[in-house]
Amino acid sequence: MPADLKRTNQAIDHLRAARDLLRQAGCPRAAAATMRALASAEGARRHVDHRITRSRT
């Protein structure tokens, strides 16, 4: 499961980079879609965090 946490963190990092690049490129709709994807990925990371916490108890 720590590998899952690492993967979700990497995905979030990539989405943040994509969001920033899309903003710089002047693509507001694509940047907004990326922000929604980022929110979803952050939710997935919270889910993984809870899964790890539950497995330790």
KEGUDO-470610 format. One record per atom (N, C-alpha, C): z, y, x; residue in three letters. Coordinates in steps of 0.05 Angstrom, whole numbers, plus 32768, in hexadecimal, padded with zeros to 4 digits. Example, Ala and Ser with C-alpha at 12.3 -4.5 7.8 and 13.67 -1.06 7.14 Angstrom:
809C7F8E8108ALA/809C7FA680F6ALA/809C7FBE8108ALA/808E7FD38101SER/808F7FEB8111SER/809D80018102SER/
! end
This chain:
80007FE88010MET/800080008000MET/8000801A8011MET/800C801A8028PRO/800980328039PRO/7FEC8039803FPRO/7FDB80248040ALA/7FBF80298044ALA/7FB38038802DALA/7FBC80328014ASP/7FB380407FFDASP/7FBB805E7FFEASP/7FD380638007LEU/7FDC807E800ALEU/7FCB808D801ELEU/7FC580808034LYS/7FB4808C8049LYS/7F998093803ELYS/7F8E8080802FARG/7F7380848023ARG/7F73809B800FARG/7F87809D7FFETHR/7F8780B37FEBTHR/7F8B80CD7FF9THR/7F9B80CE800EASN/7F9E80E7801DASN/7F8480EF802AASN/7F7580DC8034GLN/7F5B80E28041GLN/7F4780EC802CGLN/7F4780E08014ALA/7F3680E97FFFALA/7F3C81067FF7ALA/7F56810C7FF5ILE/7F5F81277FEEILE/7F56813B8004ILE/7F598133801DASP/7F5081458033ASP/7F32814A8031ASP/7F228136802BHIS/7F0581398029HIS/7EFE814A8011HIS/7F0C81467FFBLEU/7F0681577FE3LEU/7F0D81747FE8LEU/7F2381797FF6ARG/7F2981957FFDARG/7F1481A2800FARG/7F0A81928022ALA/7EF5819D8034ALA/7EDC81A28024ALA/7ED581908012ALA/7EBD81938001ALA/7EC081AC7FEFALA/7ED881AF7FE3ARG/7EDD81C77FD3ARG/7ED881E17FE2ARG/7EE481E27FFAASP/7EE181FA800BASP/7EC481FF8012ASP/7EB681EA801ALEU/7E9A81ED8021LEU/7E8981F6800ALEU/7E8E81EB7FF2LEU/7E7F81F37FDALEU/7E8582107FD3LEU/7E9E82197FD6ARG/7EA482357FD1ARG/7E9582477FE4ARG/7E94823F7FFEGLN/7E86824F8012GLN/7E688250800CGLN/7E5E823A8001ALA/7E4182387FFCALA/7E3A82477FE2ALA/7E4E82517FD4GLY/7E48825F7FBBGLY/7E41824D7FA4GLY/7E4E82377FA2CYS/7E4982237F8DCYS/7E6282207F7BCYS/7E6782347F6APRO/7E8082337F5BPRO/7E84821C7F48PRO/7E6E82137F3BARG/7E7181FC7F29ARG/7E7781E27F37ARG/7E6A81DE7F4EALA/7E7081C67F5EALA/7E8C81C87F69ALA/7E9481E07F72ALA/7EAF81E37F7CALA/7EC481DD7F66ALA/7EBE81E67F4EALA/7ED181E17F38ALA/7ED281C37F32ALA/7EBC81B57F33ALA/7EBC81987F2EALA/7ECC818A7F44ALA/7EC981947F5CTHR/7ED881887F73THR/7EF6818D7F6FTHR/7EFD81A47F65MET/7F1A81AA7F60MET/7F2581977F4BMET/7F1581907F36ARG/7F1E817D7F22ARG/7F2281617F2FARG/7F0F815A7F40ALA/7F1181407F4EALA/7F2981407F61ALA/7F2F81577F6DLEU/7F4681597F7ELEU/7F6081557F6ELEU/7F6181617F57ALA/7F79815D7F46ALA/7F7D81407F3EALA/7F6781327F38SER/7F6881167F32SER/7F7181057F4ASER/7F67810C7F61ALA/7F6F80FD7F7AALA/7F8C81027F80ALA/7F96811A7F7BGLU/7FB2811F7F80GLU/7FC3810F7F6CGLU/7FBA810B7F54GLY/7FC880FA7F41GLY/7FC880DD7F4AGLY/7FB280D47F55ALA/7FB080B97F60ALA/7FC480B57F77ALA/7FC680CA7F88ARG/7FD980C87F9EARG/7FF680C67F93ARG/7FFC80D67F7EARG/801780D37F73ARG/801C80B77F68ARG/800780AC7F5CHIS/800980907F51HIS/800F807D7F68HIS/800180807F7EVAL/8005806E7F95VAL/802180727FA0VAL/802B808B7FA1ASP/804680917FABASP/805A80827F99ASP/805780837F7FHIS/806980767F6DHIS/806880587F70HIS/8050804D7F74ARG/804D80317F78ARG/805B80287F91ARG/805980377FA7ILE/806780307FC0ILE/808580317FBCILE/808E80477FAETHR/80AB80497FA9THR/80B680327F98THR/80A7802A7F84ARG/80B080147F73ARG/80B07FFA7F82ARG/809E7FF67F94SER/809D7FDC7FA3SER/80B47FDA7FB7SER/80BF7FF07FBFARG/80D57FF07FD3ARG/80F07FE97FC6ARG/80F27FEC7FACTHR/810D7FE77F9FTHR/810F7FCB7F96THR/
! end
